[in-house]
Amino acid sequence: MAMVAEAGKSAKGEVAGGGLTSPSGSAIMVNTDTGCEIGAPFVQEQNITVVKPDRARSKRDSFKRLAERRTEAILEKLRVLGNLANRSVYDYSDEDVQKIFEALEQELRVVRGKFRTTERRRFRLD
């Protein structure tokens, strides 16, 4: 079965309704069973109507899916970082540990700040 893709999507494997687009942005036909392109570009962007499954997904669902995945990845990296605490395998100073945690805490503050919903202050000359 062949599908038509929405123009403007990457030809590097991003699926849009089962199809892909060429690097020029025109639609191409793709066999959804094999993922292989069928022939040359054949239709212009304005003639394409594709309902993408990702568009049906709500912003909340996308946030939850990505937040869970990314948080789990960060937590796993922290567990791996914790393995460095084994003094029988690694040699480190208290200063080294302090630098690691200062960097982590600083980045955490920056990211937390991105989630705050405060108004921007207006610039004023007094």
PyMOL commands that set and color helices and strands:
alter all, ss='L'
color gray80, all
select helices_A, chain A and resi 45-47+53-56+59-85+94-115
alter helices_A, ss='H'
color red, helices_A
select strands_A, chain A and resi 2-4+27-31+37-43
alter strands_A, ss='S'
color yellow, strands_A
deselect
rebuild
show_as cartoon
